[in-house]
Amino acid sequence: KIRSITFQLPAARPEFSTAEKTFERWRKALGEGDLEKVIDCYALMYQGMLATQVGQASDGLKKMQKEMEGTKFSIKGSSSKGETATLKVLRQKGDSSDTGDIAFVRENGEWKMLPPQ
């Protein structure tokens, strides 16, 4: 006879306490080639899809690393509203530079990235 089933969520990890920390963890993990950490930086809803996409391309992670090689990222601003946040990031590589927004969502107290739409 079962009275109740309870589910305990794990405590939020400090490395995901802000959108900036999550982005920094993603950037570092990509540089190190740690696919598991890279995928962990994304919202749960997208983790399986990303693992499949990068996993299917035998050199998917290497391509991502090559694209990032020599690229400087600087955070130009951030805004958050409730359970969502946006980072404005300047990406510089050689003479070219562009600024883009990265969307984040809070899951279980942790800020996770959303893939570009």
Secondary structure, DSSP 8 states (H G I E B T S, - for coil): -------------GGGSSHHHHHHHHHHHHHHT-HHHHHHTB-HHHHHHHHHHHHHSTTHHHHHHHHHTTEEEEEEEEEEETTEEEEEEEEEETTEEEEEEEEEEEETTEEEE----
